[in-house]
Amino acid sequence: MREIIIAGTGMTRFGKTPGLGLRKLATASAGEALKDAGLEVSDIDRIYFGNAAGATVTRQDMVRGQVAFRHDPLNAVPVINVENACASGSSAVMLGIEAIRAGSADVVLALGAEQLSHEIRERSVQALRGSMDIAEIGEEDAATSAPGQSALMECYAEEGRDYMAEYGATAEDFARVAVKNRRHGELNPRAHFQTSQSMEDVLGARAIAPPLTLSMCSPITDGSAALVLCSAEFAKARGIAGIRVLASHIAPGRGQGSSPLGDATRLAYETAGLGPDDMQLVELHDAAAPAELIQYEDLQLCGPGEGIRLIRDGATQLGARCPVNLSGGLMSRGHPLGATGCAQLFEICEHLRDRAGGRQVEGARVGLAANAGGWIGGTYAVGVSTILAAG
């Protein structure tokens, strides 16, 4: 099986930039990734373009990648558009990996881009609702829906309440997650939020859905992140010392009680020949604070109900044995749906290349990114987990 190398990465700062558009976001991250790899447009065989919400937010139903690069030299490269909810970016990367392994390409550009904010806020809310089974939950009803509130946060709130009832977690535990990730985001110049918050700030923020406050939820964010992937043979021929892809797996949600992120991660561990104790940093899908504690267990960082202990003991913060979401996570770096999976991989690469600045994990050699997408039947619709290693 061909070894895959990440030759270069690029990422915009995440934040609210209504009206900026996919074109400027995508070309910025793609251009940075190409420059980082030291490659030209002519080297790229294919583009995998991850985007989740364009049809609803910007009304660009199709050919989003082609439109994004229409006035860029990359318009000479074939584009495959990838929509897989919040896992669109990681799915784009995985498809690029598979194309190289199959011998269909030597070099691909995989990226995620999302213009999620809009002057008509309801478009963003409707897009988030679209990651669920509309036939089951129904279209948004303005007469009965809470204005501007994401249906997904209701799901995360219910998940949080169940976790509290089963394991004795408290709202303070969820606040600890938010405080940790905001502290990490403070060290990330590309994060949406770059100021710390206290426990009092988080617990006193506007209530969204009990036990969640606004500070425990990921914000509406715009941004783009990109990776240049190539075969090890190509990297050697060009003198590229990149990051190795040890494993990348996708798994489906199968309703209540299933764990697509857990399944994808287990497969990734098996393929890489590694386990959770080998991971030196993790980026996971903390769309809301309870999700992080639950995913500690899904990724086998601890046993059932032990996520509470990890967050209370500070075992997942910068300086600990296996810090989680050093980028700030979805709650602080931001969650521009289709870009999130690529942003997670960008963060892992920064550490493996020793250029993460004040949040650097010293001597980092191996890291895990776990990206989820959609919500159906009480769990994520899809999970994608990828393990990277320094070259």
VENDA-V951196 format. One record per backbone hydrogen bond with DSSP energy under -1.0 kcal/mol. CO is the residue of the C=O (numbers start at 1). NH is the residue of the N-H. E is the energy in kcal/mol with one decimal. If there is no record, write none. Layout:
# VENDA-V951196
co=<CO/CO>
nh=<NH/NH>
e=<E/E>
This chain:
# VENDA-V951196
co=<3/4/5/6/8/10/15/17/21/22/23/24/25/26/27/28/29/30/31/32/33/34/34/40/41/46/47/48/49/50/53/54/54/54/59/63/64/65/67/69/72/73/74/78/80/82/84/85/87/88/89/90/91/92/93/94/95/96/97/98/99/100/106/107/108/109/110/111/112/114/120/121/122/123/124/125/126/128/129/131/132/133/133/134/141/141/146/151/152/153/154/155/156/157/158/159/160/161/162/163/164/170/171/172/173/174/175/176/177/178/179/180/181/182/184/185/188/190/198/199/200/202/206/209/212/212/213/214/216/222/223/224/225/226/227/228/228/229/230/231/232/233/234/235/243/244/247/249/251/255/259/260/261/262/263/264/265/266/267/268/269/269/275/276/281/282/283/284/285/287/288/289/290/291/292/294/295/296/297/303/306/307/308/309/310/314/316/317/323/325/328/329/329/332/333/335/336/337/339/340/341/342/343/344/345/346/347/348/349/350/351/356/357/361/365/366/367/368/369/371/373/373/377/379/381/382/383/384/385/386/387/387/388/389>
nh=<232/245/230/243/228/226/222/20/25/26/27/28/29/30/31/32/33/34/35/36/37/38/39/43/44/109/80/111/82/113/57/58/59/60/61/67/68/69/70/72/75/76/77/47/49/51/87/88/91/92/93/94/95/96/97/98/99/100/101/102/104/103/231/45/229/48/227/50/225/223/123/125/126/127/128/129/130/131/132/375/134/136/137/138/144/145/149/155/156/157/158/159/160/161/162/163/164/165/166/167/168/174/175/176/177/178/179/180/181/182/183/184/185/186/187/188/191/14/202/203/204/205/214/212/208/209/216/217/289/15/114/12/112/10/110/7/8/108/5/235/236/237/238/240/6/389/387/385/383/258/263/264/265/266/267/268/269/270/271/272/273/274/278/279/368/325/370/286/287/218/291/293/294/295/296/298/299/301/300/306/310/311/312/313/315/317/324/320/282/328/332/333/334/193/192/337/339/340/343/344/345/346/347/348/349/350/351/352/353/355/354/359/360/364/390/280/388/283/386/384/381/382/256/376/253/373/251/371/249/369/246/247/367/244>
e=<-2.0/-2.4/-2.5/-2.0/-2.7/-3.1/-3.2/-2.2/-1.7/-3.3/-2.3/-1.5/-1.9/-2.5/-2.3/-1.8/-2.3/-2.4/-2.2/-2.6/-2.0/-1.1/-2.1/-1.7/-1.6/-2.4/-2.8/-2.4/-3.2/-2.4/-2.8/-1.2/-1.1/-1.4/-1.2/-2.3/-2.5/-1.9/-1.1/-1.8/-2.5/-1.6/-2.0/-2.5/-2.5/-2.2/-1.8/-1.8/-2.2/-2.2/-1.9/-2.4/-2.4/-1.9/-2.4/-2.3/-2.1/-1.9/-2.6/-2.0/-2.2/-1.2/-1.6/-2.7/-2.8/-2.7/-2.9/-3.5/-2.2/-2.0/-2.1/-1.7/-2.7/-2.1/-2.0/-2.0/-1.6/-1.6/-1.8/-2.2/-1.1/-1.1/-2.6/-2.6/-1.4/-2.6/-1.9/-1.3/-2.4/-2.3/-2.2/-2.3/-2.4/-2.5/-2.3/-2.1/-2.3/-2.3/-2.3/-2.5/-1.9/-1.4/-2.2/-1.9/-1.4/-1.7/-2.6/-2.5/-2.5/-2.1/-2.1/-2.1/-2.5/-1.6/-1.7/-1.7/-1.9/-3.0/-2.2/-2.8/-1.9/-1.0/-2.5/-3.0/-2.5/-1.1/-1.8/-1.7/-2.3/-1.9/-2.3/-2.6/-2.5/-2.2/-2.8/-2.5/-1.1/-2.5/-3.1/-2.4/-2.4/-2.2/-1.9/-3.0/-3.4/-2.4/-2.5/-2.4/-2.4/-2.3/-2.9/-2.6/-2.3/-2.3/-2.1/-1.9/-2.8/-2.2/-2.5/-2.5/-1.4/-1.9/-1.8/-1.1/-2.0/-3.1/-3.0/-1.5/-1.4/-2.5/-1.1/-1.1/-2.1/-2.4/-1.5/-1.8/-2.6/-2.6/-1.7/-2.1/-1.8/-2.2/-2.4/-2.4/-2.4/-1.1/-2.7/-2.5/-2.0/-1.5/-1.4/-2.5/-1.2/-2.9/-1.2/-2.0/-3.5/-1.3/-2.2/-2.3/-1.6/-2.5/-2.2/-2.0/-2.5/-2.1/-1.6/-2.4/-1.7/-2.9/-1.5/-1.5/-1.8/-1.7/-2.4/-2.0/-2.5/-2.6/-2.6/-2.8/-1.4/-1.6/-1.0/-2.5/-2.3/-2.2/-2.4/-2.9/-2.6/-2.6/-2.2/-1.4/-2.1/-2.5>
